[in-house]
Amino acid sequence: MPVRPVVRLPEPVLKRVCAPVTEIGPEEKPLATDLLDTMFAAPSCVGVAVPQIGVSIRAFSVDVTGHKK
């Protein structure tokens, strides 16, 4: 899946209240893969939230494997 661009302020998606995720379905699975790909593509990144890739839902990924702290 593609690495998505990380949005920055003043992008409106970062100021919106995000919708909760109630089910993991066919739309959420590719989004999760994009989120992980985007996180792993950035050096020293340990986490990213879905709004940071332009989608207004409550989800995030974190990976502290190998992080020195």
All heavy atoms as TSV, in Angstrom:
chain	resi	resn	atom	element	x	y	z
A	1	MET	N	N	0.840	-1.180	0.000
A	1	MET	CA	C	0.000	0.000	0.000
A	1	MET	C	C	0.888	1.248	0.000
A	1	MET	O	O	2.037	1.201	0.376
A	1	MET	CB	C	-0.905	0.005	1.232
A	1	MET	CG	C	-1.948	-1.072	1.243
A	1	MET	SD	S	-3.151	-0.755	-0.033
A	1	MET	CE	C	-4.024	-2.285	-0.025
A	2	PRO	N	N	0.295	2.360	-0.366
A	2	PRO	CA	C	1.112	3.573	-0.483
A	2	PRO	C	C	1.430	4.243	0.849
A	2	PRO	O	O	0.684	4.113	1.814
A	2	PRO	CB	C	0.232	4.499	-1.330
A	2	PRO	CG	C	-1.160	4.069	-1.036
A	2	PRO	CD	C	-1.075	2.575	-0.805
A	3	VAL	N	N	2.548	4.921	0.843
A	3	VAL	CA	C	2.887	5.800	1.959
A	3	VAL	C	C	2.143	7.099	1.703
A	3	VAL	O	O	2.271	7.696	0.635
A	3	VAL	CB	C	4.413	6.046	2.011
A	3	VAL	CG1	C	4.743	7.109	3.038
A	3	VAL	CG2	C	5.145	4.745	2.304
A	4	ARG	N	N	1.344	7.513	2.652
A	4	ARG	CA	C	0.546	8.732	2.472
A	4	ARG	C	C	1.299	9.949	3.000
A	4	ARG	O	O	2.068	9.841	3.956
A	4	ARG	CB	C	-0.787	8.601	3.207
A	4	ARG	CG	C	-1.665	7.517	2.628
A	4	ARG	CD	C	-3.045	7.670	3.175
A	4	ARG	NE	N	-3.902	6.573	2.788
A	4	ARG	CZ	C	-5.217	6.606	2.907
A	4	ARG	NH1	N	-5.805	7.670	3.432
A	4	ARG	NH2	N	-5.942	5.584	2.544
A	5	PRO	N	N	1.039	11.109	2.418
A	5	PRO	CA	C	1.663	12.324	2.947
A	5	PRO	C	C	1.094	12.658	4.327
A	5	PRO	O	O	-0.086	12.457	4.584
A	5	PRO	CB	C	1.307	13.408	1.928
A	5	PRO	CG	C	0.202	12.850	1.109
A	5	PRO	CD	C	0.233	11.359	1.235
A	6	VAL	N	N	1.946	13.144	5.192
A	6	VAL	CA	C	1.514	13.567	6.535
A	6	VAL	C	C	1.083	15.021	6.442
A	6	VAL	O	O	1.835	15.876	5.973
A	6	VAL	CB	C	2.668	13.401	7.553
A	6	VAL	CG1	C	2.268	13.945	8.914
A	6	VAL	CG2	C	3.068	11.932	7.655
A	7	VAL	N	N	-0.153	15.274	6.866
A	7	VAL	CA	C	-0.682	16.638	6.790
A	7	VAL	C	C	-0.238	17.429	8.007
A	7	VAL	O	O	0.092	16.873	9.054
A	7	VAL	CB	C	-2.226	16.656	6.661
A	7	VAL	CG1	C	-2.667	15.955	5.402
A	7	VAL	CG2	C	-2.903	16.045	7.860
A	8	ARG	N	N	-0.205	18.719	7.858
A	8	ARG	CA	C	0.235	19.617	8.933
A	8	ARG	C	C	-0.802	20.723	9.123
A	8	ARG	O	O	-1.616	20.983	8.252
A	8	ARG	CB	C	1.582	20.237	8.563
A	8	ARG	CG	C	2.661	19.194	8.359
A	8	ARG	CD	C	4.003	19.848	8.086
A	8	ARG	NE	N	4.996	18.888	7.698
A	8	ARG	CZ	C	5.697	18.127	8.522
A	8	ARG	NH1	N	5.486	18.196	9.809
A	8	ARG	NH2	N	6.607	17.288	8.076
A	9	LEU	N	N	-0.749	21.350	10.295
A	9	LEU	CA	C	-1.621	22.495	10.536
A	9	LEU	C	C	-1.359	23.552	9.481
A	9	LEU	O	O	-0.222	23.697	9.054
A	9	LEU	CB	C	-1.360	23.077	11.927
A	9	LEU	CG	C	-1.914	22.272	13.085
A	9	LEU	CD1	C	-1.466	22.863	14.400
A	9	LEU	CD2	C	-3.422	22.208	13.040
A	10	PRO	N	N	-2.342	24.192	8.997
A	10	PRO	CA	C	-3.717	24.348	9.466
A	10	PRO	C	C	-4.725	23.441	8.763
A	10	PRO	O	O	-5.878	23.822	8.615
A	10	PRO	CB	C	-3.998	25.809	9.155
A	10	PRO	CG	C	-3.276	26.045	7.866
A	10	PRO	CD	C	-2.024	25.200	7.974
A	11	GLU	N	N	-4.339	22.245	8.328
A	11	GLU	CA	C	-5.289	21.344	7.662
A	11	GLU	C	C	-6.532	21.147	8.529
A	11	GLU	O	O	-6.417	20.813	9.713
A	11	GLU	CB	C	-4.643	19.988	7.386
A	11	GLU	CG	C	-3.698	19.976	6.226
A	11	GLU	CD	C	-4.393	20.183	4.887
A	11	GLU	OE1	O	-5.525	19.692	4.680
A	11	GLU	OE2	O	-3.785	20.854	4.046
A	12	PRO	N	N	-7.721	21.326	7.961
A	12	PRO	CA	C	-8.966	21.208	8.731
A	12	PRO	C	C	-9.162	19.835	9.385
A	12	PRO	O	O	-9.743	19.747	10.460
A	12	PRO	CB	C	-10.059	21.489	7.706
A	12	PRO	CG	C	-9.392	22.279	6.640
A	12	PRO	CD	C	-7.976	21.800	6.604
A	13	VAL	N	N	-8.675	18.767	8.753
A	13	VAL	CA	C	-8.866	17.428	9.312
A	13	VAL	C	C	-8.207	17.295	10.684
A	13	VAL	O	O	-8.658	16.515	11.526
A	13	VAL	CB	C	-8.352	16.334	8.345
A	13	VAL	CG1	C	-6.839	16.348	8.240
A	13	VAL	CG2	C	-8.854	14.962	8.751
A	14	LEU	N	N	-7.186	18.080	10.962
A	14	LEU	CA	C	-6.506	18.011	12.249
A	14	LEU	C	C	-7.254	18.753	13.351
A	14	LEU	O	O	-6.944	18.585	14.534
A	14	LEU	CB	C	-5.084	18.570	12.121
A	14	LEU	CG	C	-4.163	17.802	11.183
A	14	LEU	CD1	C	-2.834	18.518	11.044
A	14	LEU	CD2	C	-3.976	16.369	11.644
A	15	LYS	N	N	-8.246	19.532	12.983
A	15	LYS	CA	C	-9.015	20.301	13.961
A	15	LYS	C	C	-10.400	19.706	14.221
A	15	LYS	O	O	-11.088	20.129	15.132
A	15	LYS	CB	C	-9.164	21.743	13.473
A	15	LYS	CG	C	-7.837	22.462	13.370
A	15	LYS	CD	C	-8.026	23.861	12.839
A	15	LYS	CE	C	-6.696	24.573	12.699
A	15	LYS	NZ	N	-6.847	25.945	12.233
A	16	ARG	N	N	-10.811	18.736	13.413
A	16	ARG	CA	C	-12.129	18.113	13.549
A	16	ARG	C	C	-12.149	17.068	14.654
A	16	ARG	O	O	-11.142	16.408	14.912
A	16	ARG	CB	C	-12.484	17.380	12.253
A	16	ARG	CG	C	-13.247	18.191	11.293
A	16	ARG	CD	C	-13.671	17.348	10.100
A	16	ARG	NE	N	-13.163	18.070	8.939
A	16	ARG	CZ	C	-12.507	17.548	7.941
A	16	ARG	NH1	N	-12.265	16.268	7.891
A	16	ARG	NH2	N	-12.080	18.291	6.957
A	17	VAL	N	N	-13.325	16.870	15.246
A	17	VAL	CA	C	-13.533	15.753	16.158
A	17	VAL	C	C	-13.692	14.511	15.282
A	17	VAL	O	O	-14.522	14.486	14.370
A	17	VAL	CB	C	-14.783	15.963	17.033
A	17	VAL	CG1	C	-15.062	14.741	17.872
A	17	VAL	CG2	C	-14.622	17.197	17.898
A	18	CYS	N	N	-12.880	13.507	15.535
A	18	CYS	CA	C	-12.870	12.311	14.695
A	18	CYS	C	C	-13.979	11.334	15.076
A	18	CYS	O	O	-14.355	11.229	16.238
A	18	CYS	CB	C	-11.533	11.600	14.823
A	18	CYS	SG	S	-10.155	12.589	14.258
A	19	ALA	N	N	-14.441	10.612	14.081
A	19	ALA	CA	C	-15.457	9.584	14.302
A	19	ALA	C	C	-14.810	8.348	14.930
A	19	ALA	O	O	-13.685	7.995	14.585
A	19	ALA	CB	C	-16.110	9.209	12.974
A	20	PRO	N	N	-15.521	7.682	15.843
A	20	PRO	CA	C	-14.971	6.455	16.419
A	20	PRO	C	C	-14.999	5.310	15.399
A	20	PRO	O	O	-15.819	5.308	14.485
A	20	PRO	CB	C	-15.903	6.149	17.591
A	20	PRO	CG	C	-17.179	6.822	17.244
A	20	PRO	CD	C	-16.813	8.030	16.416
A	21	VAL	N	N	-14.115	4.369	15.565
A	21	VAL	CA	C	-14.121	3.160	14.741
A	21	VAL	C	C	-14.976	2.137	15.479
A	21	VAL	O	O	-14.678	1.774	16.613
A	21	VAL	CB	C	-12.691	2.613	14.537
A	21	VAL	CG1	C	-12.727	1.327	13.733
A	21	VAL	CG2	C	-11.827	3.649	13.850
A	22	THR	N	N	-16.049	1.695	14.851
A	22	THR	CA	C	-16.946	0.742	15.499
A	22	THR	C	C	-16.767	-0.679	14.966
A	22	THR	O	O	-17.094	-1.630	15.649
A	22	THR	CB	C	-18.416	1.168	15.328
A	22	THR	OG1	O	-18.705	1.315	13.939
A	22	THR	CG2	C	-18.677	2.496	16.046
A	23	GLU	N	N	-16.272	-0.796	13.741
A	23	GLU	CA	C	-16.019	-2.107	13.135
A	23	GLU	C	C	-14.777	-2.021	12.276
A	23	GLU	O	O	-14.462	-0.975	11.729
A	23	GLU	CB	C	-17.183	-2.532	12.231
A	23	GLU	CG	C	-18.435	-2.913	12.958
A	23	GLU	CD	C	-19.493	-3.450	12.005
A	23	GLU	OE1	O	-19.150	-3.887	10.888
A	23	GLU	OE2	O	-20.666	-3.423	12.381
A	24	ILE	N	N	-14.076	-3.141	12.160
A	24	ILE	CA	C	-12.947	-3.233	11.242
A	24	ILE	C	C	-13.460	-3.953	10.005
A	24	ILE	O	O	-13.714	-5.157	10.040
A	24	ILE	CB	C	-11.767	-4.019	11.857
A	24	ILE	CG1	C	-11.362	-3.426	13.204
A	24	ILE	CG2	C	-10.596	-4.069	10.889
A	24	ILE	CD1	C	-10.847	-2.012	13.140
A	25	GLY	N	N	-13.646	-3.203	8.938
A	25	GLY	CA	C	-14.207	-3.759	7.718
A	25	GLY	C	C	-13.282	-3.579	6.531
A	25	GLY	O	O	-12.101	-3.252	6.684
A	26	PRO	N	N	-13.820	-3.729	5.331
A	26	PRO	CA	C	-13.002	-3.650	4.119
A	26	PRO	C	C	-12.408	-2.264	3.853
A	26	PRO	O	O	-11.406	-2.151	3.164
A	26	PRO	CB	C	-13.953	-4.063	3.000
A	26	PRO	CG	C	-15.318	-3.957	3.564
A	26	PRO	CD	C	-15.202	-4.079	5.037
A	27	GLU	N	N	-12.988	-1.224	4.410
A	27	GLU	CA	C	-12.421	0.117	4.229
A	27	GLU	C	C	-11.310	0.408	5.241
A	27	GLU	O	O	-10.375	1.137	4.946
A	27	GLU	CB	C	-13.515	1.183	4.361
A	27	GLU	CG	C	-14.537	1.132	3.253
A	27	GLU	CD	C	-15.633	2.151	3.436
A	27	GLU	OE1	O	-15.497	3.046	4.294
A	27	GLU	OE2	O	-16.634	2.049	2.718
A	28	GLU	N	N	-11.413	-0.177	6.425
A	28	GLU	CA	C	-10.452	0.106	7.484
A	28	GLU	C	C	-9.142	-0.668	7.324
A	28	GLU	O	O	-8.083	-0.172	7.701
A	28	GLU	CB	C	-11.060	-0.205	8.859
A	28	GLU	CG	C	-12.127	0.758	9.300
A	28	GLU	CD	C	-13.485	0.529	8.642
A	28	GLU	OE1	O	-13.732	-0.564	8.088
A	28	GLU	OE2	O	-14.303	1.458	8.680
A	29	LYS	N	N	-9.193	-1.858	6.787
A	29	LYS	CA	C	-7.981	-2.676	6.669
A	29	LYS	C	C	-6.921	-2.041	5.767
A	29	LYS	O	O	-5.758	-1.939	6.169
A	29	LYS	CB	C	-8.329	-4.086	6.223
A	29	LYS	CG	C	-9.012	-4.874	7.327
A	29	LYS	CD	C	-9.326	-6.279	6.911
A	29	LYS	CE	C	-10.044	-6.987	8.050
A	29	LYS	NZ	N	-10.354	-8.372	7.722
A	30	PRO	N	N	-7.265	-1.572	4.561
A	30	PRO	CA	C	-6.233	-0.901	3.749
A	30	PRO	C	C	-5.749	0.399	4.391
A	30	PRO	O	O	-4.577	0.757	4.260
A	30	PRO	CB	C	-6.926	-0.609	2.417
A	30	PRO	CG	C	-8.179	-1.376	2.420
A	30	PRO	CD	C	-8.503	-1.738	3.828
A	31	LEU	N	N	-6.627	1.089	5.105
A	31	LEU	CA	C	-6.242	2.306	5.801
A	31	LEU	C	C	-5.208	1.995	6.887
A	31	LEU	O	O	-4.219	2.711	7.045
A	31	LEU	CB	C	-7.469	2.977	6.414
A	31	LEU	CG	C	-7.239	4.277	7.152
A	31	LEU	CD1	C	-6.655	5.342	6.222
A	31	LEU	CD2	C	-8.536	4.765	7.771
A	32	ALA	N	N	-5.404	0.904	7.617
A	32	ALA	CA	C	-4.444	0.491	8.637
A	32	ALA	C	C	-3.092	0.163	8.009
A	32	ALA	O	O	-2.044	0.524	8.545
A	32	ALA	CB	C	-4.980	-0.706	9.414
A	33	THR	N	N	-3.112	-0.492	6.865
A	33	THR	CA	C	-1.867	-0.810	6.167
A	33	THR	C	C	-1.159	0.462	5.723
A	33	THR	O	O	0.057	0.592	5.890
A	33	THR	CB	C	-2.152	-1.717	4.952
A	33	THR	OG1	O	-2.797	-2.904	5.413
A	33	THR	CG2	C	-0.881	-2.090	4.234
A	34	ASP	N	N	-1.902	1.413	5.181
A	34	ASP	CA	C	-1.319	2.704	4.783
A	34	ASP	C	C	-0.723	3.420	5.989
A	34	ASP	O	O	0.354	4.023	5.897
A	34	ASP	CB	C	-2.365	3.614	4.140
A	34	ASP	CG	C	-2.806	3.141	2.771
A	34	ASP	OD1	O	-2.237	2.153	2.268
A	34	ASP	OD2	O	-3.724	3.758	2.216
A	35	LEU	N	N	-1.416	3.351	7.113
A	35	LEU	CA	C	-0.944	4.006	8.329
A	35	LEU	C	C	0.397	3.412	8.772
A	35	LEU	O	O	1.337	4.147	9.074
A	35	LEU	CB	C	-1.989	3.855	9.433
A	35	LEU	CG	C	-1.756	4.634	10.710
A	35	LEU	CD1	C	-1.809	6.126	10.454
A	35	LEU	CD2	C	-2.794	4.240	11.746
A	36	LEU	N	N	0.487	2.097	8.777
A	36	LEU	CA	C	1.743	1.443	9.160
A	36	LEU	C	C	2.856	1.752	8.161
A	36	LEU	O	O	3.981	2.049	8.554
A	36	LEU	CB	C	1.537	-0.066	9.275
A	36	LEU	CG	C	0.695	-0.516	10.459
A	36	LEU	CD1	C	0.374	-2.002	10.336
A	36	LEU	CD2	C	1.392	-0.232	11.770
A	37	ASP	N	N	2.544	1.685	6.873
A	37	ASP	CA	C	3.554	1.992	5.846
A	37	ASP	C	C	4.072	3.422	5.997
A	37	ASP	O	O	5.269	3.670	5.862
A	37	ASP	CB	C	2.990	1.789	4.446
A	37	ASP	CG	C	2.742	0.327	4.114
A	37	ASP	OD1	O	3.267	-0.542	4.837
A	37	ASP	OD2	O	2.033	0.062	3.123
A	38	THR	N	N	3.168	4.345	6.277
A	38	THR	CA	C	3.551	5.743	6.455
A	38	THR	C	C	4.430	5.903	7.694
A	38	THR	O	O	5.447	6.599	7.660
A	38	THR	CB	C	2.294	6.634	6.560
A	38	THR	OG1	O	1.511	6.462	5.377
A	38	THR	CG2	C	2.647	8.097	6.726
A	39	MET	N	N	4.063	5.227	8.774
A	39	MET	CA	C	4.840	5.311	10.005
A	39	MET	C	C	6.242	4.734	9.796
A	39	MET	O	O	7.235	5.347	10.188
A	39	MET	CB	C	4.136	4.546	11.129
A	39	MET	CG	C	4.881	4.597	12.449
A	39	MET	SD	S	4.062	3.674	13.759
A	39	MET	CE	C	4.319	1.996	13.220
A	40	PHE	N	N	6.356	3.571	9.160
A	40	PHE	CA	C	7.656	2.928	8.974
A	40	PHE	C	C	8.538	3.662	7.969
A	40	PHE	O	O	9.758	3.512	7.993
A	40	PHE	CB	C	7.481	1.473	8.568
A	40	PHE	CG	C	6.935	0.603	9.676
A	40	PHE	CD1	C	5.898	-0.270	9.441
A	40	PHE	CD2	C	7.460	0.671	10.961
A	40	PHE	CE1	C	5.394	-1.069	10.453
A	40	PHE	CE2	C	6.959	-0.116	11.986
A	40	PHE	CZ	C	5.922	-1.002	11.727
A	41	ALA	N	N	7.946	4.472	7.100
A	41	ALA	CA	C	8.726	5.210	6.104
A	41	ALA	C	C	9.442	6.419	6.702
A	41	ALA	O	O	10.405	6.914	6.126
A	41	ALA	CB	C	7.822	5.665	4.964
A	42	ALA	N	N	8.974	6.887	7.850
A	42	ALA	CA	C	9.569	8.067	8.473
A	42	ALA	C	C	10.640	7.642	9.474
A	42	ALA	O	O	10.362	6.863	10.384
A	42	ALA	CB	C	8.496	8.879	9.188
A	43	PRO	N	N	11.854	8.121	9.310
A	43	PRO	CA	C	12.901	7.743	10.256
A	43	PRO	C	C	12.602	8.257	11.669
A	43	PRO	O	O	12.101	9.361	11.837
A	43	PRO	CB	C	14.159	8.403	9.684
A	43	PRO	CG	C	13.687	9.432	8.742
A	43	PRO	CD	C	12.298	9.067	8.308
A	44	SER	N	N	12.851	7.434	12.638
A	44	SER	CA	C	12.670	7.767	14.060
A	44	SER	C	C	11.213	7.964	14.468
A	44	SER	O	O	10.949	8.465	15.557
A	44	SER	CB	C	13.473	9.010	14.445
A	44	SER	OG	O	14.835	8.806	14.172
A	45	CYS	N	N	10.269	7.597	13.634
A	45	CYS	CA	C	8.855	7.738	13.978
A	45	CYS	C	C	8.419	6.523	14.799
A	45	CYS	O	O	8.699	5.388	14.430
A	45	CYS	CB	C	8.013	7.833	12.707
A	45	CYS	SG	S	6.259	8.037	13.029
A	46	VAL	N	N	7.737	6.760	15.912
A	46	VAL	CA	C	7.231	5.654	16.723
A	46	VAL	C	C	5.707	5.569	16.688
A	46	VAL	O	O	5.137	4.612	17.198
A	46	VAL	CB	C	7.708	5.736	18.189
A	46	VAL	CG1	C	9.205	5.585	18.271
A	46	VAL	CG2	C	7.239	7.011	18.851
A	47	GLY	N	N	5.054	6.543	16.082
A	47	GLY	CA	C	3.603	6.498	16.018
A	47	GLY	C	C	3.032	7.560	15.109
A	47	GLY	O	O	3.669	8.571	14.836
A	48	VAL	N	N	1.834	7.282	14.616
A	48	VAL	CA	C	1.120	8.232	13.769
A	48	VAL	C	C	-0.382	7.972	13.935
A	48	VAL	O	O	-0.806	6.841	14.146
A	48	VAL	CB	C	1.570	8.125	12.291
A	48	VAL	CG1	C	1.194	6.816	11.663
A	48	VAL	CG2	C	1.057	9.273	11.458
A	49	ALA	N	N	-1.159	9.048	13.900
A	49	ALA	CA	C	-2.615	8.945	14.007
A	49	ALA	C	C	-3.241	9.094	12.632
A	49	ALA	O	O	-2.688	9.764	11.759
A	49	ALA	CB	C	-3.152	10.020	14.950
A	50	VAL	N	N	-4.389	8.474	12.450
A	50	VAL	CA	C	-5.050	8.510	11.144
A	50	VAL	C	C	-5.332	9.936	10.662
A	50	VAL	O	O	-5.141	10.222	9.480
A	50	VAL	CB	C	-6.325	7.642	11.151
A	50	VAL	CG1	C	-7.061	7.736	9.833
A	50	VAL	CG2	C	-5.969	6.183	11.414
A	51	PRO	N	N	-5.752	10.877	11.528
A	51	PRO	CA	C	-5.949	12.236	11.020
A	51	PRO	C	C	-4.684	12.842	10.394
A	51	PRO	O	O	-4.767	13.693	9.521
A	51	PRO	CB	C	-6.387	13.022	12.254
A	51	PRO	CG	C	-7.049	12.005	13.111
A	51	PRO	CD	C	-6.234	10.757	12.912
A	52	GLN	N	N	-3.514	12.385	10.831
A	52	GLN	CA	C	-2.273	12.899	10.259
A	52	GLN	C	C	-2.068	12.473	8.807
A	52	GLN	O	O	-1.231	13.027	8.112
A	52	GLN	CB	C	-1.068	12.449	11.096
A	52	GLN	CG	C	-1.020	13.115	12.449
A	52	GLN	CD	C	0.123	12.574	13.271
A	52	GLN	OE1	O	0.022	11.508	13.859
A	52	GLN	NE2	N	1.214	13.318	13.292
A	53	ILE	N	N	-2.841	11.477	8.358
A	53	ILE	CA	C	-2.778	11.095	6.941
A	53	ILE	C	C	-4.063	11.506	6.219
A	53	ILE	O	O	-4.373	11.009	5.147
A	53	ILE	CB	C	-2.436	9.603	6.725
A	53	ILE	CG1	C	-3.470	8.674	7.337
A	53	ILE	CG2	C	-1.039	9.297	7.228
A	53	ILE	CD1	C	-3.288	7.205	6.949
A	54	GLY	N	N	-4.812	12.417	6.848
A	54	GLY	CA	C	-5.935	13.048	6.170
A	54	GLY	C	C	-7.298	12.417	6.317
A	54	GLY	O	O	-8.228	12.771	5.602
A	55	VAL	N	N	-7.466	11.474	7.247
A	55	VAL	CA	C	-8.753	10.794	7.432
A	55	VAL	C	C	-9.235	11.069	8.853
A	55	VAL	O	O	-8.489	10.926	9.815
A	55	VAL	CB	C	-8.617	9.274	7.195
A	55	VAL	CG1	C	-9.957	8.585	7.366
A	55	VAL	CG2	C	-8.055	9.006	5.804
A	56	SER	N	N	-10.505	11.437	8.987
A	56	SER	CA	C	-11.038	11.863	10.274
A	56	SER	C	C	-11.702	10.711	11.036
A	56	SER	O	O	-12.916	10.680	11.215
A	56	SER	CB	C	-12.025	13.009	10.059
A	56	SER	OG	O	-12.376	13.574	11.296
A	57	ILE	N	N	-10.886	9.734	11.478
A	57	ILE	CA	C	-11.374	8.676	12.365
A	57	ILE	C	C	-10.386	8.503	13.514
A	57	ILE	O	O	-9.225	8.882	13.416
A	57	ILE	CB	C	-11.608	7.316	11.652
A	57	ILE	CG1	C	-10.310	6.757	11.113
A	57	ILE	CG2	C	-12.676	7.429	10.592
A	57	ILE	CD1	C	-10.430	5.320	10.635
A	58	ARG	N	N	-10.859	7.899	14.612
A	58	ARG	CA	C	-10.024	7.703	15.802
A	58	ARG	C	C	-9.257	6.386	15.704
A	58	ARG	O	O	-9.770	5.332	16.061
A	58	ARG	CB	C	-10.892	7.667	17.056
A	58	ARG	CG	C	-11.533	8.970	17.372
A	58	ARG	CD	C	-12.390	8.850	18.619
A	58	ARG	NE	N	-13.334	9.935	18.644
A	58	ARG	CZ	C	-14.396	9.974	19.429
A	58	ARG	NH1	N	-14.640	8.984	20.256
A	58	ARG	NH2	N	-15.211	10.999	19.376
A	59	ALA	N	N	-8.045	6.467	15.237
A	59	ALA	CA	C	-7.170	5.296	15.167
A	59	ALA	C	C	-5.733	5.782	15.094
A	59	ALA	O	O	-5.468	6.897	14.637
A	59	ALA	CB	C	-7.514	4.454	13.954
A	60	PHE	N	N	-4.827	4.951	15.548
A	60	PHE	CA	C	-3.408	5.305	15.501
A	60	PHE	C	C	-2.582	4.029	15.488
A	60	PHE	O	O	-3.086	2.931	15.750
A	60	PHE	CB	C	-3.016	6.178	16.694
A	60	PHE	CG	C	-3.121	5.482	18.024
A	60	PHE	CD1	C	-2.017	4.862	18.582
A	60	PHE	CD2	C	-4.326	5.452	18.704
A	60	PHE	CE1	C	-2.128	4.202	19.800
A	60	PHE	CE2	C	-4.438	4.813	19.921
A	60	PHE	CZ	C	-3.339	4.186	20.473
A	61	SER	N	N	-1.316	4.170	15.185
A	61	SER	CA	C	-0.381	3.049	15.260
A	61	SER	C	C	0.834	3.486	16.061
A	61	SER	O	O	1.229	4.643	16.023
A	61	SER	CB	C	0.033	2.595	13.859
A	61	SER	OG	O	0.723	3.623	13.199
A	62	VAL	N	N	1.397	2.538	16.791
A	62	VAL	CA	C	2.588	2.789	17.598
A	62	VAL	C	C	3.485	1.570	17.499
A	62	VAL	O	O	3.016	0.431	17.561
A	62	VAL	CB	C	2.219	3.013	19.094
A	62	VAL	CG1	C	3.466	3.144	19.945
A	62	VAL	CG2	C	1.352	4.235	19.252
A	63	ASP	N	N	4.786	1.810	17.334
A	63	ASP	CA	C	5.761	0.737	17.339
A	63	ASP	C	C	7.033	1.262	17.988
A	63	ASP	O	O	7.731	2.085	17.404
A	63	ASP	CB	C	6.055	0.250	15.922
A	63	ASP	CG	C	7.076	-0.871	15.880
A	63	ASP	OD1	O	7.442	-1.409	16.958
A	63	ASP	OD2	O	7.519	-1.229	14.786
A	64	VAL	N	N	7.322	0.807	19.184
A	64	VAL	CA	C	8.518	1.254	19.891
A	64	VAL	C	C	9.622	0.183	19.865
A	64	VAL	O	O	10.589	0.283	20.597
A	64	VAL	CB	C	8.202	1.679	21.341
A	64	VAL	CG1	C	7.326	2.905	21.352
A	64	VAL	CG2	C	7.550	0.540	22.116
A	65	THR	N	N	9.473	-0.808	19.008
A	65	THR	CA	C	10.482	-1.842	18.869
A	65	THR	C	C	11.831	-1.204	18.521
A	65	THR	O	O	11.940	-0.462	17.561
A	65	THR	CB	C	10.080	-2.838	17.755
A	65	THR	OG1	O	8.802	-3.335	18.029
A	65	THR	CG2	C	11.086	-3.960	17.652
A	66	GLY	N	N	12.822	-1.480	19.316
A	66	GLY	CA	C	14.147	-0.968	19.046
A	66	GLY	C	C	14.363	0.487	19.412
A	66	GLY	O	O	15.453	1.015	19.224
A	67	HIS	N	N	13.361	1.153	19.939
A	67	HIS	CA	C	13.527	2.563	20.338
A	67	HIS	C	C	14.373	2.592	21.604
A	67	HIS	O	O	14.117	1.859	22.555
A	67	HIS	CB	C	12.178	3.224	20.573
A	67	HIS	CG	C	12.250	4.704	20.668
A	67	HIS	ND1	N	12.478	5.349	21.853
A	67	HIS	CD2	C	12.174	5.669	19.725
A	67	HIS	CE1	C	12.510	6.653	21.647
A	67	HIS	NE2	N	12.315	6.866	20.361
A	68	LYS	N	N	15.389	3.409	21.628
A	68	LYS	CA	C	16.344	3.398	22.742
A	68	LYS	C	C	15.782	3.892	24.065
A	68	LYS	O	O	16.335	3.612	25.107
A	68	LYS	CB	C	17.605	4.155	22.382
A	68	LYS	CG	C	17.416	5.580	21.958
A	68	LYS	CD	C	18.724	6.191	21.489
A	68	LYS	CE	C	18.453	7.472	20.754
A	68	LYS	NZ	N	19.633	7.972	20.091
A	69	LYS	N	N	14.691	4.644	24.078
A	69	LYS	CA	C	14.112	5.101	25.341
A	69	LYS	C	C	13.058	4.116	25.781
A	69	LYS	O	O	12.501	4.117	26.772
A	69	LYS	CB	C	13.531	6.496	25.194
A	69	LYS	CG	C	14.608	7.528	25.022
A	69	LYS	CD	C	14.024	8.910	25.093
A	69	LYS	CE	C	15.132	9.943	24.974
A	69	LYS	NZ	N	14.641	11.276	25.132
